[in-house]
Every structure is written in C-alpha cells, then in structure tokens.
C-alpha cells in the first residue's frame, strides 16, 4: 500500500524533473539541508504540513496535487 509520504515524495520528484531542478536547488529554496530533503524524499522522515505548504508554494501547485496519487496524469 502506498503511503502519503511515498505519494508526496513521488510528486515532488516529478515536479523536480518537470522544472529541471535538483534536490539541492529545492533544498536551497526551502532553506533546509540537502540531506534533510533527501531523507524526506526517501520516506525516512515524514514532511510537516508547513514543509508541504512551502513546497507547494515554490512549485506554484495546490497542496492536494502534492498529496494526490493521480497528480500529473
């Protein structure tokens, strides 16, 4: 079963590819260490709601797009 953390990570990775960004660039925009972002995208850490909001703001998408299994389809 896919978790919300996995769905979030897959959608962020998709947005990184679509925008031709690296994880390091996104981490810089978020003001977090690249290692912290990497752990979140590897589902080692669960993102906070504030973190999800910040990612949505950066990519100019709705939060539901980051948490939806059907995003980008």
N, C-alpha and C positions, 0 to 999 in steps of 0.2 A: 504494500500500500504506500502510495506517495504521500509524504508529509507536507505541511505548509512550508516548512523550511526548505525542502527539496524543490518545491514549486517556485518559491521565491528565488532560490539560487539559479535555477534553470532560466527563469525570466530575466534576471539581471545579466547572466552570461549572454543571453540572446541580444539584449539591448547593448551590451558592450560590443558585440560583433557588428550589429547594425550601425552603430555610431563610430566604429573603428577606434574604440578606446581600449586601453589596457586596464588591468586591475589596479595598477599603480596610479594611473591617471584618475580613476574613480576614487581611490583612497585619498589622494591629494584633495580632490574636490570635497570629499566628506570630512576631511580633517582627521582621518584615522590612519593608523599604521597599516601599510600594505598587508602585513601578517594577519592583522585583525580581520580585514576584509576577506582575505584568503580563507581563514578559518570559518567565517560565516558562509562563504560560497561553497565550502566543503562540508557544510552542515555540522561542523564541530560545535559551533555556537549558534544559538537562536538569535535572530535580529530583534531588537526592540522595536516597538511601534514607531518611536521617533526616528530610528535608523531607516525604517521602511519609508516613512514620510520624506526624509531627506533624499533618499534615492529616487523616489517618485518626482520630487521637485527638480532634481538635477536632470532627469531624462524627460521631464515635462509629460508625464503619464499619470493616470489615476492610480491610486493605491491598489484598487481591485485588479488592475492589469498586472501588477507585480505578484498578486496572490492567486490569480486565476490559472487553472490548468490549461485553459484553452487560449491563453494570450498569444497573440502573434499568428494565430491560424486564420 
